[in-house]
Amino acid sequence: MKPYRRKFNLIAAMSDVTMRVVTPKRWYESFQDIYFEPEPDIHCEEIPCPIRFSGYGSRFYYRSGIAQHFKNFQPDIIHLEEEAWSLNALQTVRLKRKHCPNSKFIFRTSLSIPSKQRFGPLPVWIERRVFRETDMAFPLSENAGKILRNRGYHGKQIPFPNGVDISLFQKQDMHQLRNALGLSNCFVIGYVGRLLQMKGVDTLIESAAILDFPFKLLIVGSGEDKSKFVEIAAKNNISEKIIWIDAVPPEEIPNYINCMDTLVLPSRTTPDWVEFFGRVLIEGMACEVPVIGSDSGEIPQVIGDAGLIFPEGDANALAERICKLVEDNSLRVSLQSRGLDRVQHFTWETIAQRTYEVYQQLLVE
């Protein structure tokens, strides 16, 4: 996806870096097919290759076209942006051992909760093999790093969060789109993400039913639980207050965020899932939209002092946080300012520079 390829393009802009990025030609995410589109004026080679099992992070692998990039390119560093138990990880370490055994190897993990691997013993075997080949791990957070150690990885690791493209996610005047969506003369409460039970959209709808001022709820995304959320809205008699927008391409998301007066991420922890980051929160901050998040997983750590937190699943508490924003203009202005400050820790420029510095360290060890 274009907004998330920026990190490597920035690294490749360094004078002493030559980089090839191998990526799927097509990927299925957020209930839509995303096709690789080349970018002009890039510093790295981007090489789209066909894959099997699009959309399945642990099962996908490249069908063809990548062995040459190990054999002929002979990279000093192989940076894998996939989980250590994935088939793509196994494919990568096998090609590394065969064609460039002296290359340094990094993998990235988004582990959020301790869990047993599905699909039998194969993922466990793959993970152990990848751990043995790894020179450095990039967990998404401190908590992900702890889980990684508990799974048996005792090598070097440095937490690296998700990033935001501030050339794309920034404050913009979207009054025309806002008017077209029927969002004039009201406070717009927004949500962007998958429409699944664990994302807590039902909590957001139930909280909206408590509010007693002119508002609209702008929900952007698709998912198998949408019909349930539509029913909840009808039962709470607020269907006419909700604007539903199906999932849009990543580069269009800033347009909708800039139609919002607050962005809410109401995720709810389940036995096998917890919010492992909440990237949309920093995207909201970058657009100068005050954010509200539940206390699920990493959300409080991502928000810090730049937004409001409520207990997950508590519609009344969420309604209270929204009312606080509506009633206190100075709070909104303060959160906008703090959000802009905080997002600097998550820009691709910041993350690219830190990643480059780790590359340099690896090469002198």
C-alpha positions in Angstrom: 0.0 0.0 0.0 1.4 3.4 -1.0 1.3 5.1 2.4 3.2 2.3 4.0 6.0 1.9 1.4 7.4 5.4 2.2 9.6 4.1 5.0 11.8 2.1 2.6 11.9 4.9 0.0 13.2 7.3 2.7 15.9 4.8 3.7 16.9 4.2 0.1 17.4 8.0 -0.3 20.5 7.7 2.0 23.6 8.1 -0.1 25.1 4.8 0.9 22.0 2.6 0.5 20.9 0.6 -2.5 17.6 -1.1 -1.8 15.2 -3.5 -3.5 11.7 -3.9 -2.1 9.9 -7.1 -3.0 6.2 -6.9 -2.6 3.0 -8.8 -3.6 1.4 -7.7 -6.8 -2.0 -8.0 -5.2 -3.0 -8.0 -1.6 -6.5 -8.4 0.0 -7.0 -6.3 3.1 -9.9 -4.5 4.8 -12.2 -6.4 2.5 -10.8 -5.0 -0.7 -8.1 -6.0 -3.3 -5.1 -3.6 -3.3 -3.0 -3.8 -6.4 0.7 -2.7 -6.6 1.0 0.7 -8.3 4.5 2.0 -9.0 5.5 5.4 -7.6 7.4 8.0 -9.6 10.6 9.5 -8.3 11.4 6.7 -5.9 14.9 5.8 -4.6 14.5 2.1 -4.3 13.6 -0.6 -6.7 10.1 -1.9 -6.1 9.5 -5.4 -7.5 6.0 -6.8 -7.4 5.8 -10.6 -7.6 2.8 -13.0 -7.7 1.8 -14.7 -4.4 -0.5 -17.4 -3.2 -3.0 -16.9 -0.3 -3.4 -13.1 -0.7 -4.6 -11.5 2.5 -3.3 -14.3 4.8 -0.3 -12.9 6.6 0.9 -16.2 8.0 0.2 -18.4 4.9 1.1 -16.3 1.9 4.3 -16.9 0.0 5.8 -15.8 -3.3 5.0 -18.1 -6.3 8.0 -16.9 -8.4 10.4 -14.2 -9.2 12.2 -13.6 -5.9 15.1 -16.1 -5.8 17.2 -13.9 -8.2 17.1 -11.1 -5.7 18.9 -13.2 -3.2 21.3 -14.8 -5.6 22.2 -11.9 -7.8 21.6 -8.9 -5.6 23.5 -10.4 -2.6 22.0 -8.0 0.0 24.0 -7.1 3.1 20.7 -7.0 5.1 17.4 -8.8 4.5 14.6 -7.0 6.3 11.4 -9.1 6.5 8.2 -7.3 7.4 6.4 -10.5 8.3 5.8 -12.8 11.3 8.5 -15.3 12.2 6.1 -18.3 11.9 4.8 -17.3 8.4 5.4 -19.3 5.2 7.0 -16.2 3.8 9.5 -16.2 6.7 10.4 -19.8 5.9 10.7 -19.0 2.2 13.0 -16.1 3.1 15.4 -17.9 5.4 15.7 -20.8 3.0 16.7 -18.5 0.1 19.0 -16.7 2.5 20.8 -19.9 3.5 21.1 -21.0 -0.1 22.1 -17.8 -1.9 23.5 -15.3 0.7 24.2 -17.0 4.0 26.3 -14.0 5.2 23.5 -11.5 5.0 22.2 -10.0 8.2 18.6 -10.9 8.8 15.8 -8.8 10.5 12.1 -9.8 11.0 9.3 -7.7 12.3 6.4 -8.8 14.5 3.1 -7.4 15.5 2.4 -9.9 18.3 -0.2 -8.5 20.7 -1.2 -11.3 23.0 0.4 -14.7 23.9 -1.3 -17.3 21.8 -0.8 -20.8 20.6 -0.1 -21.2 16.9 -2.9 -22.6 14.7 -2.4 -25.1 11.9 -0.5 -27.6 14.0 3.2 -27.9 14.7 4.4 -26.4 11.4 4.3 -22.7 12.5 6.2 -23.5 15.7 8.9 -25.3 13.7 9.1 -22.4 11.2 9.3 -19.8 14.1 12.2 -21.7 15.8 14.1 -21.9 12.6 13.7 -18.2 11.9 14.7 -17.3 15.4 18.0 -19.2 14.8 18.7 -17.2 11.6 17.8 -13.8 13.1 20.3 -11.0 13.9 17.6 -8.5 15.0 13.9 -8.4 15.7 11.7 -5.4 15.3 8.6 -5.9 17.6 5.8 -3.4 17.2 5.9 -2.4 20.9 7.6 -3.2 24.2 4.7 -5.6 25.0 5.3 -7.4 21.7 8.9 -7.7 22.6 8.0 -9.4 25.9 5.8 -11.9 24.2 8.5 -12.6 21.7 11.0 -13.4 24.5 8.4 -15.7 26.1 8.1 -17.5 22.8 11.8 -18.3 22.9 13.5 -15.5 21.0 16.4 -14.3 23.1 18.3 -12.3 20.4 18.6 -8.6 19.9 15.4 -6.5 19.5 14.4 -2.9 19.1 10.7 -1.8 19.2 9.5 0.0 16.1 6.0 1.3 15.9 3.8 1.7 12.9 4.3 5.0 11.1 2.2 7.7 9.3 2.9 9.4 6.0 2.5 13.1 7.0 2.7 14.1 3.4 -0.6 12.4 3.0 -2.2 12.6 6.4 -2.4 16.3 7.3 -5.1 18.9 7.9 -7.1 19.7 4.8 -10.2 21.7 4.0 -12.8 19.1 3.2 -16.0 21.2 3.5 -17.1 20.2 0.0 -17.0 16.5 0.9 -18.4 17.2 4.3 -21.4 19.0 2.7 -21.8 16.2 0.1 -22.0 13.6 2.9 -24.6 15.7 4.8 -22.3 16.5 7.6 -22.9 20.3 7.8 -23.9 22.1 11.0 -23.2 19.2 13.3 -20.5 17.6 15.3 -19.0 14.7 13.3 -17.9 11.6 15.3 -15.8 9.3 13.1 -14.5 5.7 12.9 -12.2 4.2 10.3 -11.5 0.5 10.3 -12.9 -3.0 9.9 -16.5 -3.6 10.8 -15.9 -6.5 13.2 -17.2 -7.1 16.7 -13.8 -6.9 18.3 -13.4 -3.3 17.0 -16.1 -2.1 19.3 -18.3 -0.4 16.7 -21.4 -1.5 18.7 -20.0 0.4 21.7 -19.6 3.5 19.6 -23.2 3.3 18.2 -24.6 2.7 21.7 -22.7 5.7 23.0 -24.0 7.9 20.2 -27.6 7.0 21.2 -26.9 8.7 24.6 -25.8 12.0 23.1 -28.1 15.0 23.2 -26.8 17.5 20.7 -26.6 17.8 16.9 -24.2 15.1 15.6 -23.5 12.6 12.8 -21.6 9.4 13.0 -19.3 8.8 10.0 -18.2 5.2 9.8 -15.7 4.2 7.1 -15.0 0.6 6.5 -16.3 -2.8 5.6 -16.7 -6.1 7.5 -18.7 -9.2 8.1 -20.4 -7.6 11.2 -21.8 -4.5 9.4 -25.4 -5.9 9.3 -25.3 -6.4 13.1 -24.2 -2.8 13.6 -26.9 -1.6 11.3 -29.4 -3.5 13.5 -28.0 -2.0 16.7 -28.4 1.5 15.2 -32.0 0.8 14.3 -32.8 -0.6 17.8 -31.3 2.6 19.2 -33.2 4.8 16.8 -30.2 6.6 15.4 -30.0 5.0 11.9 -30.5 8.5 10.3 -27.6 9.8 12.3 -25.1 7.4 10.7 -23.3 7.8 7.4 -21.8 4.4 6.2 -18.9 4.5 3.8 -17.5 1.3 2.4 -13.7 0.7 2.7 -11.8 3.2 0.6 -8.2 3.0 -0.8 -5.6 4.0 1.9 -4.7 7.2 0.1 -8.3 8.4 0.3 -8.6 7.9 4.1 -7.3 11.4 5.0 -10.2 12.9 3.1 -12.7 11.3 5.4 -10.7 11.8 8.6 -10.6 15.5 7.7 -14.4 15.5 7.7 -14.4 14.5 11.4 -14.5 16.5 14.6 -13.2 13.6 16.6 -12.0 10.1 15.6 -12.8 7.2 17.9 -11.2 3.8 18.1 -13.4 1.7 20.5 -11.7 -1.6 20.2 -12.6 -4.4 22.7 -10.3 -7.2 23.8 -11.3 -10.8 23.1 -9.7 -14.1 24.2 -7.5 -14.2 21.1 -7.2 -10.6 20.1 -6.3 -7.2 21.4 -5.6 -3.9 19.7 -1.9 -4.2 18.9 -1.4 -0.6 17.8 -4.2 1.5 16.4 -2.6 3.2 13.4 -5.7 5.2 12.6 -5.1 7.1 15.9 -1.8 8.7 14.7 -3.4 9.3 11.3 -6.1 11.3 13.1 -3.5 13.2 15.1 -1.6 14.0 11.9 -4.8 15.5 10.5 -5.3 17.5 13.7 -8.4 15.6 14.6 -8.8 15.0 18.4 -8.8 11.2 19.1 -10.6 9.0 21.6 -9.6 5.4 22.2 -10.5 2.5 24.5 -8.0 1.1 26.9 -7.6 -2.1 24.8 -4.0 -3.2 24.2 -1.6 -0.6 23.0 -4.1 2.2 22.5 -3.3 4.1 25.7 0.4 4.0 24.9 -0.1 5.2 21.3 -2.4 8.1 22.5 -0.3 9.2 25.5 -1.5 12.6 26.6 -2.7 13.5 23.1 -6.2 12.2 23.4 -8.9 10.8 25.7 -9.2 7.2 26.9 -12.3 5.3 28.1 -12.8 1.8 29.5 -13.4 -0.6 26.6 -17.0 -1.6 26.2 -18.3 1.3 28.3 -20.7 3.2 26.1 -21.6 5.7 28.9 -17.9 6.5 29.5 -17.3 7.0 25.7 -20.4 9.3 25.5 -19.0 11.3 28.4 -15.6 11.7 26.6 -17.3 12.9 23.4 -19.4 15.4 25.4 -16.3 16.7 27.0 -14.8 17.5 23.6 -18.0 19.1 22.4 -18.3 21.4 25.4 -14.7 22.3 25.9 -13.1 24.1 22.9 -9.9 24.7 24.7 -9.5 21.0 25.3 -10.0 20.3 21.5 -7.4 22.9 20.6 -5.0 21.4 23.2 -5.4 17.9 22.0 -4.9 19.0 18.4 -1.6 20.6 19.4 -0.5 17.7 21.5 -1.4 15.3 18.8 0.8 17.1 16.3 3.7 16.9 18.7 3.1 13.3 19.4 2.8 12.2 15.8 6.4 13.3 15.3 7.5 10.1 17.0 5.6 8.1 14.4 6.4 9.8 11.1 8.0 7.6 8.5 10.9 10.1 8.4 11.6 9.4 12.1 11.2 5.6 11.8 13.3 5.5 8.6 16.2 7.3 10.2 16.1 5.0 13.2 15.9 2.0 11.0 18.9 3.2 8.9 20.9 3.6 12.1 20.1 0.0 13.1 21.2 -1.2 9.7 24.6 0.6 10.2 25.0 -1.0 13.6 24.3 -4.5 12.3 26.9 -4.1 9.5 29.8 -3.2 11.9 29.1 -6.0 14.4 
